[in-house]
Amino acid sequence: MASTVESPADSLSKLDINGDWAASAPNLRNNLSLLSPDQIELGKMLLEMGQSHLFEHWPESGVDDEQKRAFFDQVARLNSSYPGGLASYINTARELLADSKAGKNPFDGFTPSVPSGESLTFGDDNFVQFEETGVREMQNAAFVLVAGGLGERLGYNGIKVALPRESSSGTCYLQHYIESILALQDASSRLVEGGSPKQIPFVIMTSDDTHARTLELLESNSYFGVNPTQVKLLKQEKVACLDGNDARLAVDPHNKYVIQTKPHGHGDVHSLLYSSGLLNLWRQAGLRWVLFFQDTNGLLFKAIPAALGVSATKQYHVNSLAVPRKAKEAIGGIAKLTHTDGRTMVINVEYNQLDPLLRATGYPDGDVNCETGYSPFPGNINQLILELGPYIEELTKTGGAIQEFVNPKYKDASKTSFKSSTRLECMMQDYPKTLPPTARVGFTVMDIWLAYAPVKNNPEDAVKVPKGNPYHSATSGEMAVYRANSLILKKAGVKVDDPVLQVFNGQEVEVWPRVTWKPKWALTFADVTSKVSGSCSISQKSTLVINGSNIFLEDLSLDGALVINSFKDAEVKVGGSVQNKGWILENVDYKDTLAPEEVRIRGFRINKVEQLEKTYNEPGKFCLKA
């Protein structure tokens, strides 16, 4: 039987959905000969969804033909990258825009209460036990880094994961994350008797802005020591912008053949993982956990082992890492919401929604501190641990789609037009919204000094932060690393001098001894206590950089700068009195264009006046006693 080829007339009839072609899109009709059958179907879908304005300014065939084809290529990408396609996106947008115009409260009918979770105290027996359980479970885990943003908001033109986590070692965030995963991989395999070492998968969600530069950072540094096959980059696509309550797709003001797009939010990580097929591969490999984290929290891996231990012990399907939160602080609170119809969910509620929700549901004072000095609703820090099996079941139902929201900026109180185009957005932490009541959703609270030091504000914004609130800048992020390491050493019995207050880029911060170590030296508190003994002390002006796994501090008195490098199974005992002029922090103004960006945004550079540095490159046991 001979096959038939669809004629332009047949294609035209498909598009003439109103029976009146001139009323549908005459300019598109005049360009049918350019389009493939798939593109004609996309055109039909756009017309059915009320988007004929996209073709209003199209000239006849023969003019701008390549740009017209490129338009449909973009439409195809937008359609394929969104669960349910563009039609679903437009329908959802119309519903959410109607709710927004009507001022509908998304939490109508819900009453908040404090959910159940685990609050940990660093260094006690309970914490140490959870850490050991978590390290043991690491061989059954995969990590997902959400890294779709540039550092422009910080005053840095590169990708955020390329920024130094701290200046003393110069280790960038991505290197620190990879080295932490590798250290956890090795530690977990040592704890599991008879088990063969497993490589921990590492996924990085990128964007158009960060994909090429992330790949370049990995390749130019030999993937920082991890096997390249362990690392998978998943690129997030943007979504179409909307320029009215009827969800008209916005045309780029500079090019009538381009639909304007903006980022959809980090909630896309769920649909990307689902469509990639990785989740089923992980399940087949026997994995049980997926750990999500964001790009510039330099303390996170100090909290992850114990948090995973909590998930494994409590058998949580969802575990949100959290920190104590002051009432009305600008950080979301984790709450259990119970609806009048009996529905319940444990979810992050943004701080500007939590207080009015409490006031409206029988709590006249709203969000207030309890006897602990903190709000009873713990602060969400956007780091999630999900159990893989239930996660796959849920995503199979939803296709990876996460409940969205829209936040249009209206021109006036009539709410009939926007100041600028808007789009639908979604957040990674909203995943639990669609879970059944039987899902085990909890949280793990840890001290802020141990778990949370995000870098997200530039110096100008940081200096405007009300006194007493965290700056969340590159300055405070680096100082938080030194504070955490100093406090951990103090807990392990080291005499560490108190910090001094200094001002960098207008921000007053505590400056502790500049102590930093590689993850392979110590992942857990038990690791630290096993490598520190005797009477050790570190003065405030000191810098200690530990680069190696088998380095032991015994009766060390440090007043200056000490750098120890140990490779190839060299075991080094470090003791005695080390005294020198050390490294000095010198102020750098963020407006100083002669300084590198990563220095300017911190407000200081390190002047390495004097130090003792030793490197051990051969197997054996060595002793450094100054």
VEXGUSE-165020 format. One record per residue (C-alpha): residue in three letters; x negated, y, z negated. Coordinates in steps of 0.1 Angstrom, whole numbers, plus 5000, padded with zeros to 4 digits. Each point is the difference from the previous one (the first is absolute). Layout:
alaXYZ/...
This chain:
met500050005000/ala498550345010/ser499350244972/thr501750345001/val498250334994/glu501950274982/ser500650305022/pro499850364988/ala503750025004/asp500449704975/ser497650174976/leu502050325004/ser503249834990/lys498449884968/leu499150364991/asp503350155010/ile501549914967/asn502650275000/gly501349935035/asp498950355009/trp496350015009/ala499850385002/ala501150024964/ser497649734988/ala496650115013/pro499850105036/asn496250084998/leu499349654988/arg502149875029/asn497850185024/asn497049824987/leu501249644999/ser497649885027/leu497150074976/leu501349774972/ser499649634994/pro503049794988/asp498850024964/gln499650385002/ile503650025015/glu501249814969/leu498250254978/gly501650295019/lys503449844996/met499449964962/leu499050374997/leu503150115018/glu502249784979/met498450154969/gly500850355011/gln496550105011/ser500850135035/his498350334991/leu496649825004/phe500550015038/glu501650355004/his496850155014/trp498849725022/pro499450095036/glu500749765029/ser497949705008/gly496650105014/val499350274974/asp498249914967/asp500649635007/glu497049884979/gln501250204970/lys503549855004/arg498549654999/ala498050104970/phe503250124983/phe501549655004/asp496849844987/gln500350214969/val503749914996/ala499149635003/arg497450044972/leu502450184978/asn502749735007/ser497749704994/ser498350134969/tyr503250074980/pro502049714985/gly503249985020/gly498750255026/leu500750365007/ala503849955000/ser499749884964/tyr497850294991/ile502450265014/asn503149834984/thr498250004966/ala498950365005/arg503650115006/glu501249834968/leu497250154979/leu500350345015/ala503750004993/asp499349904964/ser497450284997/lys502350265014/ala502749894975/gly497550014971/lys500649644992/asn498049874971/pro498349675009/phe500349894963/asp503750074997/gly501549734977/phe496749894986/thr498950034963/pro496349984992/ser498449804973/val496549904991/pro499149675017/ser498049724985/gly496249995007/glu496649954984/ser498050274983/leu496349924997/thr497350134977/phe496649995016/gly497549774984/asp502349814976/asp500449625001/asn503250025020/phe498450225026/val497049785003/gln502249695004/phe502050175028/glu496850105017/glu498749655000/thr503349875014/gly500050265026/val496549935012/arg500949635002/glu503050085022/met498050235023/gln499249715024/asn503749985007/ala500450375008/ala499850235030/phe499450384998/val501750275021/leu498650355001/val502350285012/ala497650245016/gly501950195027/gly498950354990/leu497350245007/gly498250214973/glu501250345014/arg502150064970/leu496949964979/gly497950245021/tyr498349715017/asn500249935037/gly499249634999/ile502049704989/lys500649994963/val498549654995/ala496750135013/leu499750254971/pro497549914972/arg501849864970/glu497250154979/ser496850185009/ser497549824978/ser500049695022/gly501650165031/thr502349705004/cys503150095021/tyr503449884991/leu500349735027/gln496649864990/his501149994964/tyr503249825009/ile498349745021/glu497349944975/ser502749964973/ile501849745021/leu496849815006/ala499150004963/leu503549884991/gln499749735027/asp496749874985/ala501250024964/ser503349825008/ser498249715017/arg497749964970/leu502949984976/val501949735020/glu498349674995/gly499749785031/gly501650255022/ser498350115032/pro499450385003/lys502850185018/gln499650325019/ile502550274989/pro501850165029/phe499850385002/val502550205021/ile499750375007/met503050195013/thr498750285022/ser501750275022/asp499250175033/asp498050254979/thr497949744981/his499849685020/ala496950065022/arg498150174972/thr500849724975/leu498749745025/glu496950215007/leu499350034962/leu500349624997/glu497949925031/ser497250254993/asn499649864965/ser500249635009/tyr503449994983/phe498350074967/gly499049634996/val503449845005/asn500649755028/pro501750205028/thr502549725005/gln501450074965/val500950365010/lys503150085020/leu501050355011/leu503750065006/lys500850335017/gln503150194989/glu502150175027/lys501750334994/val503850055003/ala502150245021/cys500850354986/leu503650124997/asp501250355006/gly503650014988/asn502649824978/asp501149805031/ala496549845000/arg499050155034/leu496449885008/ala497750315000/val498150085031/asp496450114995/pro500150385005/his496849985021/asn501149725023/lys503549915011/tyr499049645008/val498949934964/ile502249924970/gln498650174969/thr498949754974/lys498850004963/pro498849744975/his502749774987/gly498449944966/his498049724984/gly503149784997/asp499249895035/val497449774986/his502749744993/ser501349995036/leu496549995014/leu499049714978/tyr503349825009/ser499550055038/ser496349914999/gly500749644990/leu497350034973/leu502349924971/asn500949665013/leu496349935007/trp499250094964/arg502849784987/gln498749715021/ala496550064985/gly501449964965/leu500050374990/arg502450124974/trp499550384995/val499850325020/leu498550304984/phe500750355014/phe497950304992/gln499450355014/asp497050175013/thr498350224973/asn500649864965/gly496549934990/leu501049824967/leu502549765014/phe497849695000/lys499450034963/ala503749944995/ile500749745027/pro498749684983/ala502150054969/ala503150115020/leu499849685021/gly499649804969/val503350154988/ser501749915033/ala498849644998/thr500949974963/lys503450175002/gln500749865034/tyr501050345013/his501250025036/val499250374999/asn497550164976/ser499550385002/leu496850134984/ala500950304978/val498550244975/pro501450194970/arg501950305013/lys500950334983/ala503750095002/lys500850215031/glu496449945013/ala499850025038/ile499749625004/gly502849765007/gly501349794972/ile500849635001/ala503649944989/lys502649735000/leu503150135017/thr503449844993/his502950085022/thr503750024989/asp500649705024/gly497549794981/arg497050035024/thr496650054984/met496650085013/val496650104986/ile498650285021/asn497950315000/val502150314995/glu498350335010/tyr499450244971/asn502450265014/gln502849755002/leu499449824967/asp500750294976/pro503450105016/leu501049645003/leu499449954963/arg501950314991/ala502949895022/thr500349664984/gly500250074962/tyr496550124992/pro500650384993/asp496350074996/gly499049825032/asp496549875003/val498350054966/asn497049864983/cys500649724974/glu498049934968/thr496949905020/gly499750355014/tyr500949885035/ser503249955020/pro501449644995/phe500149985038/pro496549915011/gly498350195028/asn499849835034/ile496650015017/asn501049835032/gln498049684996/leu502149685005/ile499549634995/leu502549795018/glu500449624998/leu499649885036/gly502949745002/pro502850234989/tyr498550285020/ile500249805032/glu503649904992/glu501050364996/leu498250135031/thr501649725020/lys503450154991/thr499050365006/gly497549975028/gly497750204978/ala502250315000/ile499950214968/gln502850224989/glu499450355014/phe500750364991/val500150335018/asn498950344987/pro501050275025/lys499250364994/tyr503250195008/lys500050355014/asp502850114977/ala502749884976/ser502349895028/lys497649715006/thr500850005037/ser496450045014/phe496449934989/lys497150244996/ser497949745018/ser500549645011/thr500349734975/arg499749625000/leu500949694980/glu497449904974/cys499449694979/met497949924970/met498149684992/gln501349994964/asp503650005011/tyr499749635010/pro501949884969/lys503150205009/thr501449715021/leu499049714976/pro502749794984/pro500750044962/thr498249664995/ala496750145012/arg497450034972/val498950365002/gly497750144973/phe497150244994/thr496650014983/val499050314982/met496450094994/asp498150304987/ile499750285025/trp496250024994/leu499749645012/ala502449985029/tyr500850335016/ala497950275015/pro501450095035/val498350255022/lys502650195019/asn499650384993/asn497650245015/pro498250254977/glu502450295006/asp503049794992/ala498349824970/val499150334983/lys503750095000/val501049694980/pro501450104966/lys497449974972/gly500049664985/asn501349825031/pro497849795021/tyr498350175030/his500049695022/ser497150155020/ala496749875012/thr498450164969/ser502349844975/gly500049675019/glu496249964997/met499950114964/ala502749744992/val497749725013/tyr497350114976/arg502450044971/ala501549655006/asn496549845002/ser498850184969/leu503149904980/ile499749645011/leu496350004988/lys501150164967/lys502649734995/ala497249745007/gly497950154972/val497850255018/lys499450344983/val501150245027/asp499850384993/asp503250205002/pro500750205032/val499550375005/leu502450235018/gln498850155033/val501850205027/phe499749915037/asn502150175026/gly502050164972/gln500949674984/glu498949934965/val499149634997/glu498449774974/val496649905012/trp499049664985/pro496749835007/arg499949925037/val500349624996/thr500949795031/trp499649635009/lys500749775029/pro503149784996/lys497749695001/trp498450124968/ala503350004980/leu503649965011/thr501549944966/phe499450114964/ala498749654993/asp497450055027/val498850324984/thr499749864965/ser498049705014/lys497450245015/val499650254971/ser498349914967/gly498150154971/ser499950364993/cys500550195032/ser500650385003/ile500650245029/ser499650384996/gln502550245016/lys497550135026/ser499249655012/thr500749825033/leu500149625002/val500449835034/ile500249624998/asn499749835034/gly499949624996/ser501749724982/asn497449854976/ile499050324981/phe500149994962/leu499850304977/glu498249914967/asp499250274975/leu499850265027/ser499750374990/leu500750225030/asp499450375001/gly499650085037/ala500649825033/leu499649635005/val500749815032/ile499649625001/asn500349805032/ser500149624998/phe500249775031/lys499549645010/asp500849854966/ala497550224980/glu501050004963/val498950324983/lys500150094963/val499950374994/gly499050154966/gly497950244982/ser500150385001/val500450165034/gln499650384998/asn499650245029/lys501450335013/gly502749815018/trp502550125026/ile501750344997/leu503550105013/glu499750335018/asn503150215008/val501050035037/asp502950235010/tyr502549845022/lys499850305024/asp496349935005/thr500049905037/leu496349904999/ala500849714977/pro501549675013/glu503849974996/glu499849714975/val497750224978/arg502150325003/ile503349834990/arg498349864968/gly498450334990/phe496649864992/arg497049835014/ile497549774982/asn496550134997/lys497949694994/val497350164979/glu498549694985/gln500949634996/leu498749664994/glu501049775029/lys499149635002/thr500849755027/tyr499749624997/asn500149825033/glu498949654992/pro501649714980/gly498849974964/lys500350154965/phe498750354994/cys499850244971/leu500050375001/lys499150154966/ala499150365002/
